[in-house]
Amino acid sequence: MSQPPPPAFSFSRLAGAALGAMCGDALGMPVEGWSVRQIAQRFGRLDRLVDGRLPAGSYTDDSQMMIAILQTLAQGGGLDSFFLARRFLALYDPARGYGGRIDGLMRRLARGEAWDRVATDSWGNGGAMRVGVLGVFFAEDEDACREAALAQCRITHTHPRALAGAAAQALAVRLAARLGAAGEKPQAVRFVQTLATQIEATDLHLAQRLRAMPPLPFGDEGAARAALRAAYACDVSAAEAAPPALGAFLAAESAEQAIVLAVSLGGDTDTIGAMAGALAGAYWGLESLPGAWLADLENREPGRVAVLRLCRRICDENG
């Protein structure tokens, strides 16, 4: 009698999504805003954590807000938006690279304004960049995953495109975790079509951008980079950042290759790297992330070890 597959919600996959996002964030941080050519000319294949506007291995606002989500989940009871907004504010460090809109939003929270009245009608990728861990936490419940992704996004973004980007990233990580647990290889066309169908009621444009995914040459970084960069702007918008991050994952043979490919696309590299890292870590697990990256990843509180502790606590309390 065959054994059932291991659960998609596990410490390895939750910690993989969390630290995969942090690795992609830190790898992409030094080249944020660069072009594909600039990255290639300066680094060739950027596959090591290097200094940028922050020291090598540092994470940005992408990971800082993801850590706030983990802290919220660790309190039990799922995603509490009131508590999460307070964690966003408590962890807020302008030096991490928050945009001016979020800086203003944090000032309003600090003045005591209600968490559900500070968001703006932004189509940016901020709700998607931080949400991957919810895909593992809610791996067994598609509806709960979608609703949690939308709820955390509404604290900072209310535009349908931003909401759809957050839902798309969380649901993509959920699907990646489930496929990884079952030992199944993602089929790119099916994966993309499933995801587009799941989010088209929230925003048809983003669903269409997902369906515009080009054919992906598996394992060929150069060809995949060219295809994805021709198809997407890879900028700060949810519709042009979430699809290429997914494409980098679907084209890769390993977690390392997915993250390196995502960062090499240029543009909003820290965010696209973080999203691809969450997907890769959820699919291949914590053990798949390069040891050199983990060793060099920022470990000031809350850093790498604190994130691992949070993931362990969440799994122990919800397993």
C-alpha positions, 0 to 999 in steps of 0.5 A, a space after each residue: 500500500 503506497 504512503 500518502 505524500 508528506 504535507 505541503 505545510 511543513 517546516 522545510 517548505 515554510 522556512 524555504 519560502 521565508 528564507 528563499 524570499 530573503 535570499 532573493 531579496 538580498 541577492 537583488 538588492 544591490 542591482 535594483 533598478 539596473 538593466 539586464 546589460 548593466 548586471 551582466 557587465 558588472 557581475 556576469 552571473 550574479 550568484 553571490 550576495 554582494 554589497 549595495 545600498 545596504 551591506 551584503 546579505 541585507 534584506 529590504 522592506 520586502 523581507 521586513 514586511 514578510 517577517 511581520 506576517 510570520 510574527 502574526 501567524 506565530 500568534 495563532 489564529 491565522 492572519 489578524 489584520 489589526 495585529 499585522 498592521 501593528 507589526 508592520 509599524 513596529 518593524 518599520 525601518 526607512 533605511 530598508 528602502 520603503 517608498 514614499 507612499 509607505 513612509 506616509 502610511 506608516 506615519 498615519 499608523 503611528 498617529 493612531 489612524 485605523 489600520 483599515 483606513 490608511 491604504 491607498 489605491 496603488 497598483 504596486 507589487 508591495 502586497 505581493 512581495 511579502 505574501 509567499 509564506 501564506 501560500 505554505 501556511 494555507 496550503 490545504 485551503 485555497 479559499 483561505 489562502 486567497 482571502 488571507 493574501 487579499 486581507 494583508 494587501 488591503 492594509 497598504 494597497 487597495 487597487 484591484 491589480 495590487 490585490 490580484 498580484 498578492 493573491 496570485 503570488 500566494 496561490 502560486 506558492 501554495 501550488 508550488 508547495 503542493 507539487 513539491 510535496 507530491 514530487 510532481 514537476 510543475 507544468 508551466 502552461 497548466 500552472 499559469 492557466 490555473 493561477 490566471 483562472 483563480 485571480 481573474 475575478 479580482 483583476 482581469 488585466 493581471 490574469 491576462 498578463 499571466 496568460 501572456 507568459 512566453 514559452 519557457 526554455 527549461 534550464 536555459 537561463 539566457 533564453 528564459 531571461 530573454 523571453 521573460 524580459 521581452 514579455 514583461 517590464 519587470 517594474 514595481 507594478 504587480 502586473 509586471 513583477 509577479 508574472 516574471 517571478 513566476 516565470 523564473 521559477 517555472 523555467 528553473 532546474 533548482 532553487 538557486 537557478 530560479 533566484 539567480 534568473 529572477 534577479 538577472 531580469 533587471 528592474 525591481 530585482 529585489 522584489 522579483 527575486 524575493 517572489 521567485 525565492 518564495 516559490 522556489 523555497 516552497 517547492 524544493 524546500 529549505 535544504 535546496 537553498 545555497 548554504 553560502 547564501 544562508 551563511 551570508 544572510 543578515 542575522 541581526 534581530 530579526 534575521 535568519 535565525 529569528 525567521 527559522 524560529 518563527 517558522 518552527 513555532 508556526 509549524 509546531 502550533 499548527 501541525 
